Amino acid sequence: MRKILIVGAGQSGLQLALGLQSQGYELTLMSNRTADEIRGGRVMSTQCMFHTALGHERDLELNFWEERAPRIEGLGVSVAGPPAPGGHPRVIDWVGRLDGYAQSVDQRIKMAGWMETFEQRGGQVVIHGATVSDLDVLVRKYDLVLVAAGKGELVSLFGRDAARSPYDTPRRALAVAYVHGLGPRPEHPDVDAVRCNLVPGVGELFVMPALTTSGRADILFWETVPGGPADAFQGITDPSEHLERVLELMEHFTPWEYARATKVELTDAGATLSGRYAPTVRHPIGRLPGGGLVLGVADVVVANDPITGQGSNSAAKCAAAYLESILERGDGPFDEEWMRTTFDRYWESARHVTKWTNAMLAPPPEHIVNLLGAGSAFPTVAHRIANGFDDPSDFENFFYEPEKTAAYLDEVREAAEAAEAGDVAADDVTGTGTGTEDEDEVEVEVEVDDHAPEAVRSFR
């Protein structure tokens, strides 16, 4: 029986451990916290997982909370215009229907539950904050050592891949609050959706339904430009003050979201989180002082900014790719060549996430402004952008290059004109998108507030 050590008890480490355990491997999991400490601790992330990532959990029958967690059926984008009396108005606003629902389960629930399941099924859990010197000894006792702990000393084993890491400083300052009492979005009161609110020059506010330790909740998540007008969370340690600052920024920059947040309260004492880090891709193989090799997993080697909501999705996809590669290896050696090939298998999907995320951190070019604006007029555009959160590889076809974007929008307009003329069914134009207009209503031209291009281009 092959012996494997996984260091780190997050989405990727636990999913991979449970998957290998189900195939008869002898697993040891090393965590710096117990299940009870995780469950009773501070929130760790926002973790909105889309259809493909949820599918990996279902394949392993680890979707323990699927019936309890809110089903997120849409994803919407709003863009704030220049300041006006009463706050910033919206110049772009739409919601696209997801082909398969998404869900967000507080990682305190999931990681604690999965760790307990791993132990109940016979897995060994070692509570210890592993160091490089620890692994230098342990690597000789296992057939394979995987590092899935994205913070701390062990990350230093994996050198920065400068060719794949355009940023060397944080591009956003992050602030999270889990709350009860948020009202529905009036544009779609009966549909749970992630709302992405873009405020040029300031940052982004994301609002998403979730399941937390005290039941149904919503997550308020600010990503603010460092040094900008909303970079206001450094030094705040009191959770109530943190929430107060979140709401103050909402009232000023996203008044349409603040209108439904006037009665919110934190879900628990550990419901806030703040910080910042530079998005970084690292070389996947770590060489220990004694010459042993370890393989990095998920955000240990590909740490993207959470602006595109891909962290837990990428972790699930990485675990699935590594599981497949380990099973295929059979009794063969887990050598350096195998490690590199295994990472390359994951990078096939991760590269699309990294490209898209880094693009969203930069000032958007005019063709992206036009594309976002088109989502208001054409539900099919809103639908395609929304479902790109599940499959970011599709953005290669219509997002990055002005020529491809223009060609795609021309196709959409032509289909809309044909539908209006009665040549094709309206469903061929609208798809499953749900814009702020009625789905059966088709507009031939993109109609967006005159301030939209100027407003969106002012991101920095």
Stockholm file with secondary structure:
# STOCKHOLM 1.0

chainA/1-460         MRKILIVGAGQSGLQLALGLQSQGYELTLMSNRTADEIRGGRVMSTQCMFHTALGHERDLELNFWEERAPRIEGLGVSVAGPPAPGGHPRVIDWVGRLDGYAQSVDQRIKMAGWMETFEQRGGQVVIHGATVSDLDVLVRKYDLVLVAAGKGELVSLFGRDAARSPYDTPRRALAVAYVHGLGPRPEHPDVDAVRCNLVPGVGELFVMPALTTSGRADILFWETVPGGPADAFQGITDPSEHLERVLELMEHFTPWEYARATKVELTDAGATLSGRYAPTVRHPIGRLPGGGLVLGVADVVVANDPITGQGSNSAAKCAAAYLESILERGDGPFDEEWMRTTFDRYWESARHVTKWTNAMLAPPPEHIVNLLGAGSAFPTVAHRIANGFDDPSDFENFFYEPEKTAAYLDEVREAAEAAEAGDVAADDVTGTGTGTEDEDEVEVEVEVDDHAPEAVRSFR
#=GR chainA/1-460 SS CCEEEEECCSHHHHHHHHHHHTTTCEEEEEESSCHHHHHTSCCCCCCEECHHHHHHHHHTTCCTTTTTSCCEEEEEEEEECSCBTTBCCEEEEEEEEEEEEEEEBCHHHHHHHHHHHHHHTTCEEEECCCCHHHHHHHTTTSSEEEECCCSSGGGGGSCBCGGGCCCSSCSCEEEEEEEECCCCCTTSTTSCEEEEEEETTTEEEEEEEEEETTEEEEEEEEEECTTSTTCCCTTCCCHHHHHHHHHHHHHHHCHHHHTTCTTCEESSTTCEEEECCCCEEBCSEEECTTSCEEEECGGGTEECCGGGSCHHHHHHHHHHHHHHHHHHHTTSCCCHHHHHHHHHHHHHHHHHHHHHHHHHHSCCCHHHHHHHHHHHHCHHHHHHHHHHTTCGGGGGGTTSSHHHHHHHHHHHHHHHHHHHTTSSCTHHHHTTCBCSSCTTCCCSSCCCCTTHHHHHHTCC
#=GC SS_cons         CCEEEEECCSHHHHHHHHHHHTTTCEEEEEESSCHHHHHTSCCCCCCEECHHHHHHHHHTTCCTTTTTSCCEEEEEEEEECSCBTTBCCEEEEEEEEEEEEEEEBCHHHHHHHHHHHHHHTTCEEEECCCCHHHHHHHTTTSSEEEECCCSSGGGGGSCBCGGGCCCSSCSCEEEEEEEECCCCCTTSTTSCEEEEEEETTTEEEEEEEEEETTEEEEEEEEEECTTSTTCCCTTCCCHHHHHHHHHHHHHHHCHHHHTTCTTCEESSTTCEEEECCCCEEBCSEEECTTSCEEEECGGGTEECCGGGSCHHHHHHHHHHHHHHHHHHHTTSCCCHHHHHHHHHHHHHHHHHHHHHHHHHHSCCCHHHHHHHHHHHHCHHHHHHHHHHTTCGGGGGGTTSSHHHHHHHHHHHHHHHHHHHTTSSCTHHHHTTCBCSSCTTCCCSSCCCCTTHHHHHHTCC
//
